[in-house]
């Protein structure tokens, strides 16, 4: 498609993950790549949730994964999700065992 480009948004941390991804235009969410410096040893969910620009009645949990024993995670939705300008994706994980992490959010947006 002309005028649409695959992009990544890198994010890193060493404590709890609480990141909000808000592009300034319509976008298609293609997935994430997440790496931890060592496998997690706690039962805590990594969650991706839509924070809809239309209000909280439209917020939806898109994905949840128990991170116990996980060091690398690649998530690609079976169906790519399109979002409106003003929509946000929230990425959260308690990470109480304080693993250092790096994540890339993969998406397409108009150039």
C-alpha positions in Angstrom: 0.0 0.0 0.0 1.4 3.4 -0.9 1.8 5.9 1.9 1.8 3.2 4.6 4.9 2.1 6.3 5.8 -0.7 8.8 7.3 0.9 11.9 8.6 -0.1 15.3 8.5 1.7 18.6 11.2 0.6 21.0 10.6 0.7 24.8 12.9 -0.5 27.6 12.7 -0.8 31.4 13.9 -2.6 34.5 10.8 -2.4 36.7 7.1 -2.5 36.2 5.9 -2.0 32.7 3.3 0.7 32.3 3.6 2.1 28.8 1.0 3.8 26.7 1.5 3.9 22.9 -0.5 6.7 21.2 0.3 7.4 17.6 -1.0 10.7 16.2 -2.8 9.0 13.3 -4.7 5.9 12.4 -2.6 2.7 12.7 -2.7 -1.0 12.4 -1.3 -3.0 15.3 0.8 -5.9 14.1 2.3 -7.2 17.3 5.2 -7.0 19.8 8.6 -8.5 20.4 9.6 -8.6 24.1 12.9 -9.8 25.6 13.8 -10.2 29.2 17.4 -10.4 30.5 16.4 -13.7 32.3 13.2 -15.7 32.4 10.5 -14.3 34.8 9.9 -16.3 37.9 6.5 -14.8 39.0 3.0 -15.5 37.9 2.0 -12.1 36.5 0.2 -11.2 33.3 1.6 -9.1 30.6 -1.4 -7.2 29.2 -2.2 -5.2 26.1 -5.3 -3.2 26.3 -7.1 -0.7 24.1 -7.7 2.7 25.6 -10.4 3.9 23.1 -10.7 7.5 22.1 -14.5 6.9 22.2 -14.4 6.4 26.0 -14.0 3.7 28.6 -17.1 1.8 27.5 -15.1 0.8 24.4 -11.8 -0.2 26.2 -10.9 -3.8 25.5 -8.3 -6.2 26.7 -6.6 -7.4 23.5 -4.1 -9.9 24.9 -2.9 -11.3 28.2 0.0 -13.7 28.9 1.3 -15.2 32.2 5.0 -14.3 32.2 6.1 -17.1 34.5 9.2 -18.8 32.9 9.0 -16.5 29.8 12.2 -14.8 28.6 11.2 -14.1 25.0 7.7 -13.3 23.7 6.6 -12.6 20.1 2.9 -11.8 19.8 1.2 -11.3 16.5 -2.6 -11.1 16.5 -4.4 -13.6 14.3 -6.2 -10.6 12.7 -4.5 -7.3 12.5 -6.4 -4.6 14.4 -6.9 -1.2 13.0 -7.2 1.8 15.4 -8.3 5.4 15.0 -6.2 8.5 15.7 -6.5 9.1 19.4 -6.7 5.5 20.4 -4.0 4.2 22.7 -2.6 0.8 23.5 -1.6 0.2 27.1 1.1 -2.3 27.9 1.4 -3.4 31.5 3.2 -6.0 33.5 3.9 -5.9 37.3 7.4 -7.4 36.9 7.9 -7.8 40.7 11.1 -9.8 40.1 12.6 -6.7 38.4 13.7 -8.2 35.1 15.3 -5.8 32.6 13.2 -5.8 29.4 13.1 -4.5 25.9 10.0 -4.4 23.7 9.3 -3.4 20.1 5.8 -2.5 19.2 5.2 -3.3 15.5 2.6 -1.3 13.6 1.7 0.3 10.3 0.8 3.9 9.9 0.5 6.4 7.0 3.7 8.2 6.2 
